[in-house]
Amino acid sequence: MKIRTALFGIAALALVTGPALAEDFLGGLVKSTVVDGREILTGANDLTLYIFDRDVNPNETTCYEQCAVNWPPLLAEAGAMAEGDFTLVARTDGTQMWAYKTKPLYYYIMDTAAGQQTGDGRGDVWHTALR
């Protein structure tokens, strides 16, 4: 009986202290999950999404050419519709990308595994997208 009680206590503690379950947005294209104590946004591939301080105008991107190579935008499929805090940003090449609370969302080319946030703070202008 003591063993069963102890196991129940351990299981309850794991539920309280473990990582939060991911929440899906945009049909699973974006997720939120807790990494290092922060609730971050990731893409469907579980890679961290970022925002760029130089994107000062709401729903407008300034990241093109080499910037977009290093920081690929989270592209939207044709016909995508804004949903909740997620809006669409028109790019000069005719594509659209997603924004969260009017801030365009990007990946970082150096992130290769889920949970990595190697772009956070890069150049003092790139930051992990927080929920």
Residue, then its C-alpha position, 0 to 999 in steps of 0.5 A: m500500500k505504501i508503494r502504491t501511495a508513493l507511486f501516486g505521489i510521484a506521478a502527481l508531482a511529475l504532472v505539476t512540475g513537468p513541461a506544459l503540454a503543447e497547444d496547437f494553432l493554425g491547424g498545427l502549423v504553430k505550437s506553444t510549449v514550455v522550454d526553459g521555463r518560458e512558453i515559446l512558439t514553435g513551428a509544426n517541425d518543433l523548431t523555435l520561432y522568432i521575432f525581429d525588432r526591426d519589423v517596426n510596422p505592424n504586419e510588415t516584414t523587413c527581412y529579405e534577401q540574405c536576412a530571409v536566408n538566415w531567418p526563413p519566414l514562417l510562410a502561409e499557404a495560399g488562401a490562408m486566413a487570419e486566426g485569433d492573434f495570428t495575422l498575415v503579412a504580404r511579402t514583396d515576392g507575392t507570398q505571405m507569412w504569418a505574424y503573431k500579435t502583428k510581429p512577423l514570425y521567422y525560423y533561424i537557420m542554425d536551429t536544428a533540433a526542437g527546443q534550441q533557441t540559438g537565435d535568441g538575442r542574436g544581434d540584440v534584435w532577434h528574440t524567441a517568440l513568446r506566447 
